[in-house]
Amino acid sequence: MATVLDNVRALFAPAPAYVIDRETPADVVARETLLDKVMGADRKTKSSEKIRRGRVPAEGLALVARDRAGHVIGTVRLWKIEAGVDRDGNPIEALLLGPLAVDCAHEGKGIGSALMRAALLEAKKRDHGAVLLVGDAAYYERFGFFAYRARHLVMPGPFDRARFLGLELKDGWLGGAAGMIVATGRKLSGTSLEQAA
C-alpha cells in the first residue's frame, strides 16, 4: 500500500524548480551570456581564465542547472591541471574548478550548492584526487575547500592568496604539493574553439 501511495504522491508532486545536467554544445551561448552577466566583462582577464583558455573541460565535468523550461540558469566546469610537483619532483594531477555561476534571478535557491556537490561527486567518481579554485573562502569552506591545502602552490599571474583554495578528494593528495599550476587538459581544436569558449 505504501508503494501505491508513494507513486500517487510522485504523480501529483510539483516538478523540481531546477535540475542539474551535463552541459551540451547547445548550451554554449546561454552559458557565456550567463557568465558575462554574473561575472562581468573582466572575467576573461583573471589568472584562472588564462589556465582554462584554449582547453576543454575535464571529461564529464561541465555541468549546468536548468529551470523547468530547460533554460541554463547555472554553470560549473572543472579543468585538468598539474598542481605543482610532489617532493620527488613528480607532477600532481588535479582539477581547477570554475567558474561557478548562477543567474541572479535564481540566487538563494541552493543551485550553486547543488552544482558544487554534483561536480565534486562526479570528480570523485572519476577518480580525481584534488580540486583547486580561486573564490570566497567563507562560501567554499562548507564544501571542504581551505587555503592551507594550496599554500605552496601559485597561479600564473596575479591572484589573491587568501582566495586560492584546495580540496582533497583523496586523503593526502596535495601533501607536499608545491609550484606553479599548469593546464594539462585537452586543447580545443579549431572547429570546437567557438563552441566551447
N, C-alpha and C positions, 0 to 999 in steps of 0.2 A: 504494500500500500504506500509506503514512504517513497518508493521509486516513482510511482504514478504521480504522487503529489509534487515531487521534485520536477518531474517532466512538465507538469501543468504550470508550475511556477516559472520555470525557464521559458515556457512558451509566451507568457504574458509579461516577463521582465523587460524593462526598457533596454534598448541597445546601449552598449557602453558608449561614453562620450568620446572615446578615442581608442585606437588600437596601435600597438607597436608592430611594425612591419619592416621587412627588408627594403632598402632603397632600390629603386629600379631606374633605368635610363630615362624613363618618362618623368621622373621626379627632379631632374637637374635644374630646370628653370625655377620651379617652385622653391627648391632648396636654396638656390643662390639668391633669390628675391627675399626669402625669409632671413638669410644671414645678413644681407645688406641692411635690411630694415632693423634687425635686432642689434647687430654689432657695429654698424656704421661704416662709413666709407674707408676708414683707415685699417679695417680688419686685415687687408692683404699686405700690410707693411710689418706685421708682427713676426717675431722670430719663429713662432710655431708654424706660421703660414709658409715661411721660407723652407722649412723642413718638408712640408706637405706638397709644395709646388712641384708639378710635373710628375706626381706619383699617383698610384691607385690605392685606395684604402685596402687594408688587410682583408683577406677573403672572408666574406660573411659578416664583416664588422662595419657596415654602413647601414644604419637604421633610421627610420623615420617614424613619427607619430602622425596618424591620420585621424581627422574628425569623421563624423558619421557619413559625411558626403564624400569621403575619400581624399580630401584636401590635405596637403602636408602642413602640419602645424608645429612640428618639432623635428629636430635632426641631431644626430650624433654620429661621428665616424672615428675609427681608430686606424692608425698607420704603423707599419713596421719600421722599427728603428734599431740601432745599436745604442745601448745605454752605456757608453764608455766601454771600459775593459775591466776584467777581474784582476786579482793580484798576480796572476800568471801572464797577463797580457792578452788573454782571450776575449774577443768581443762578447758582450752580453746582449742577447736578443730581448727586445721588449716592444711595447706598443706606446704610441703617443696618442692621447685622446684629444679630440677637438675638431672643430668647435662643437659645443653643446649649445643649442639654442631652441627656444620655444617662442612662438608667436605671442606678442604682448597681450593680445585679446584672450589668450588661454592660460596666462600665468596664474599660479596659485592652485592649480588643479592636480598637481602631482605628476605632470607629464615629464618634466625634466628628470625627476627621481626615477620614474618608470623607464625612461630611456637609458639612464645610467645603469640601473640594475640589469636591464636586458643586455646591454653592451658588455658589462663585466661578466655576467653569467655566460654569454656566448664566447667571450675571450677565454674564460676558464675551460669551457667545454672543448675549445680548440687547442688546449694545452699550452697557452701562453703563460709566461712566468711573472710578468710585471707590466704595469701601466704607469705612464708618467703624464702629467698635464701641467699647464700653467693656468691657474684660476684662483678663485676666492677660497682660502683655507677654511673659513667658517662654514661654507657650503659643502665642500668636498670631504671634509673630515668625517662626516656621517657615513661616507662610503668606505672609509679606511685609508684615505689619502693623507700623507703627512710630509712636511718639508724635510724632516730628518732622513727620510728614505732617499732623497735626491741631493743630499748635502754636498757630495763630492762630484756631482755632475754639473755640466754647464751647457747652456743653449748657445747656438751660433747667433751672435748679435745680442742686442740688449734684452735683458729680462729681469723681472723682479724676483730676487732670491726667495722672498717670503711666500711668493705665489707659485713657486716651482715645487710640485708635489709628486710623491710616488706612492704606489700601492703594490704590494707583493701578492700575486695570485698563488705563488708557491713560496713557502717559507724560506727565507734566506736568499732569494733570487738576486736581490740587489746588494747583498752583503759584499762589501769590498769594491763595489762598482765606482769607478772614477773616470773622469774625462769628458769629452765632447759628445753630445747627442748627434748621431749621423743617420740620415734617411737610408733605408735599405729596401723599402718596398718596391714592387714592380713599377717601372716607369710607364707613363702614358704613351700610347702610340699616337701618331699624327692624327688618325681619324677619331680616336677616343678623347683627344685632348679637349675638344669643345664640350663633349658630353659630360665629362667628369670634373670640369673646372671647379 
